[in-house]
Amino acid sequence: MTYQQNVSNGIIPTLVSERITLRTHSLSDFEECCSIWENQLVAKYTGGKTKTPEEVWRHLLMFQGSWVTFGYGYWLIESNDNGSIIGAVGISNLKRENVTKECGDAELGYVLHPSFWGKGYAVDSCNLVIDWFSKNFESLRVFAVISRGNERSINVAVKTGLKYAFTINDNKDLVYQLKN
């Protein structure tokens, strides 16, 4: 795995593994990002409804703003084989009520197009992010909020070293923490 500073923006590092590259989002990625967020299978575990292009645009702006504000945020996941956009992964500071007090401000999250589910891309990308984040923000604790019943995401959390901590939102969501 290598790290290289992205010269196009000077803030967001590019992370590279054998199979994937994590890079900054660009304007030309907008349509493909919309195709991910408007997918019903994705919506099932990301708030229950598909996102409009306007909502996707706001997400992309939030992703970029997080880098400027906190020094960390979300990357686009790109296949090294053919350049396909797989999804997005990163760390955010969402100030979730009843979670950040217990877990801190570093929430790991990811969204992949369903055609890439079950192929190890979520684990690969989360491992890259956790490795980079741990080296750059040692004092912040990483956690993830996962919808109950989302067995794939629970498996990703476990495979990346997160452990079950507690439930929130009337037992609808599970919180997993990275134990240092």
Sequence and secondary structure as in RCSB ss.txt:
>XXXX:A:sequence
MTYQQNVSNGIIPTLVSERITLRTHSLSDFEECCSIWENQLVAKYTGGKTKTPEEVWRHLLMFQGSWVTFGYGYW
LIESNDNGSIIGAVGISNLKRENVTKECGDAELGYVLHPSFWGKGYAVDSCNLVIDWFSKNFESLRVFAVISRGN
ERSINVAVKTGLKYAFTINDNKDLVYQLKN
>XXXX:A:secstr
 EEEE TTTSSSEEEE SSEEEE   GGGHHHHHHHHT HHHHHTTTSS   HHHHHHHHHHHHHHHHHHS  EE
EEEETTT  EEEEEEEE    TTTHHHH SEEEEEEE GGGTTTTHHHHHHHHHHHHHHHH TTS EEEEEETT 
HHHHHHHHHTTEEEEEEETTTTEEEEEE  
